Amino acid sequence: MDLQLTDRTVLVTGASSGVGLAVTDMLLQEGARVIAVARDRGRLDDATRALGADPSRLLAAEADVTIRTEVEEAVTAGAAHFGSLDAVVCNAGRSLMAPLSETTDEQVRDELELKVFGAWNVIRAARAHLAASSVGAVVNTNAILAKQPEAKLAITSAARAALLNLSRTLGEELAPEGIRVNSVNLGLIDTGQWRRRYEAYRSEGGAQDYDTWSAEIAADRGISVGRFGRAEEVAFAIVSLLSPRASYITGAHIDVGGGVTRQP
């Protein structure tokens, strides 16, 4: 199926690895032009170079999404380079694995800065461009965690919930401007964060291979399909929501979590 993304311009944050890189790759395969944004220019250049994309369709831009001026510069430069900006994917993020008793005030502020301002800075910088497009769209990468907190991810849970609420509000506020806003909520996805946790497990004497180790975690978390998800499985949901074929979907969220349940 043609997703009608050919020659559409999409800005993707957190594009140097994991889901963001998978989204960038999938968009390029669909014929879109991509502004790939990350804060580590070296990693970003290495990652995007490995995609083997036509340089005329891919622009790498360095920016920290928590710094409004850097985001505005990246959006302005990208829109000028391609002549338009039709959609954004707010994907930059990480998890803070710590209970409240072990979380500092600075870490709380950092999580809220990254989850809330990391999306809001991008959306408000891109708003006028998206409104000028006939297919303006925003997808915020979030987590199923947003709907049910976990004590060992206390502040990340709270920040994710804030982003989900913000996304729903923006879906209403921006609809009259022709901008759709949706969320994709992740479950456990096989990305660099989990690979690093596995390496820590091995360094502490753990003997299981990665597949066995991750399958046990999936079972413990109640994931019906019994495994971690893959970045490209998340990318498919995100890219589908960006498609003009999804023009009647806004203010919604899709869970990509292998059947794990978070209520409500």
N, C-alpha and C positions, 0 to 999 in steps of 0.2 A: 504493500500500500504506500502510495506517495503521501508523506506527511506534510507536503506543501511548505517545506522549510528551505527550499532552494533559494539561494541569494538573500535569505533573511540574516540579519546580524544579531548575534546573541553574545552577551557578556556572561562569563562563568567565573565565579570566584572559587578559591580553593582548588585551582585547576592543575596544580603540579603533581597531584597523586590521587589515588583512590577514586571516589565517586566523581569528583570534579574532572579528573583526567578522562575517565570513562565517558562522561557526558560530552566533553570536548570532542573526543574521538567519534562518538556516535553522531553528533551534530555535523561534523565534517563529512562523514559518510552520507548524510542526508542532503549534502549540498549547501549547508549553511556556512556563513562566515562567522568566525569566532574570535572574540577578544578574551584571551585566557589570562586571568589575574591571579597572582599569588604574591606573598610578601618576600619570598626567597627567590631572587631572580636567577641564581645559578641553577637551582633545582627545577624551576619553571622552564628555563631554556633547554635543559637536558631532557625533561619529560616531553615537551612539545616537539623537540627535534626528533625524538624517537618515533613519533607518530608518522613521520614521513609525509606530512601534509604539504600541499601547495602553499608556499609562503604568502601568496596573494590572498589567501583565504583565512590565514591565521595570524593574529597579532598578539604577542606576549606583552603584558603590562605589569610592572611591579607596583604593588600597593598593599598596605596594611588596612584591612577593612574597618578597623576600629578608629582610623584617623580620617576624618571627613575630607580634609583637603587632598589627601592622596587618592581617595576614591573619586573625588570630583575630577581630578586631573586624568585619571585612567579612563573614566567615562567620556570626558570631553575629547581626549586624544583618540579613543577608539571610534567614537561616533564620527569624528572628522576624517579619520583614516578610511572608513568604509562608506561614509556618506549617510549613514542611518544607524539606528539602534532599535531593534524590534522586540527584544526580550532580554531578561536577566535571570540568571540562576544564582541565588544566594546560598552558597554551599560551604563557605569557610567555617570550620568548627573543630572542636575536640571535646573530649570528656574529662572531667575532673573526678577521679575515683577517690572519694574521701567522705567520711561521715561529717556531720556538722561540727562535732567536737574537735575535729582535726582540720577544719577549714578556717583560714584566716580571712579577715575583712578584705584584704587586698585580693585574695582569690575569688571572693564573692563578686567584687566589682569587676574583676577581669572576665568572669564568666558572663555576667550581664552585658558588659561591653561587647564581647565577641558575639554572643547569640542575638542580642537585640539590636545594638548599633551596627553590628556586622552586616545585618540585613537592611536596616533602616537607612544607613548611610548610602548604600548602593541604590535602593529604591528611590529615595528623594533626589539623588544626583541624576538618575536616569529618567525621572518622571516625565519631564517635558518631551524627551525623545520618544518615550513609549506612547505618550498621548498623541504624538504626531504620526505614529505608525497606525496602519489599519488593522494590525494584529498584535497590539501591545500585550505582553504577557510577563508575569513574574512567577517563578517557582522557588519557594523556600525549602531547602533541605532541612528537615527537622528529625525528630526521633519519636518512636512510639512511647518512649519514656515521658514525653510531654503530657501524656494522659494518665499516667500513674507513677508517682515518685518511687524511687528506690533509695533506701537509707544510705547505701554506700556511694550513691551518686546524688547526694542531696541537693547541692547547688546547681549542678547541671540539670537535674530534673526541674527545678524551679525556673531556671533560665529558658529551658525548652518550652515549658508551659507558657511563659510570657511571649515567646516568639509565636507559638500557635495562636494565642489570643490576638496578637498584633496582626497576624496574617489574615485572620477572619475579618477583623476590622478594616484592614486595607482592601480586602475583597469588596466590601460595601462602598468604601469611600472612593475608590478609584474606578469603579464600574462605570459611572457617568462619563469618564474620560476615555472609555474604551479599553481600559487596562484590566486584564484578568489577573487575579492573585490566588495561587493555590499552594498547597504544601505536600511534600512527600515525606512520610515519617518512616525512618529506618528502624529495623530491628538490629540484630547482630550481623554485621557485614564484614567480610574478610578483607580488611584493609591494613595499612601499616600499623595502626594502633594495636590491633590484635596480634599481629606478627611480633611486635615489640614485647607485648605481654607474654607471648609464648617463649621468646628468647629469655625473658626474666625467669620464667618457670624452669626452663632448662638449666639456667645458670645456678638455680637453687637446688639442683639435683633431680629435677623431674625427668622421667624416663620415657613418657609417652611420645609417639610421633604426633605431628600437628593435627592430622585428621582425627585421631582418637581423642586427643585433648579437646579439640574444638567440638567434636560430637558430644562429649560428656557435658560441656558447658551448654550446648544447645538443648540437650535433654533436661538439664537442671533448670533452664529458663522456660521450659514448656514450649519449645519451638516444634510445631507439628511435623515439619518436613525433616527434622533431625540433623540439620547442618546450618552453618553460617551461610548468609547470602553472598552473592558476588556483586562487585561494583557495577558490572554491565546490566545486572538485573534491576538495580536501582535506576541506572541511567535510562533504561527503557521507559520507566514510569515518568521520569522527569521530562524526557524529550517528547513523549506522547502528550503531556499536558501543555507543552510549548506549542504544539502543532495547531494551526488554525482550524483543524478538524475538531479540536476540543473547545470551540468557540462558545459553547453554552455551559462550560464548567468554570465556576469561579467561587472563591470562598470555601473551597472544598479541601479535604485532605485524603491522601491515599496511603495506606499502610503497606510497606514492603518489609514484612517480617516473618515470612515462612509460617504464618498461622498463629504466631504468638498473640495473646490477647491482653490488651490493656484497656480497662474500662474507666469512665464511659467512652 
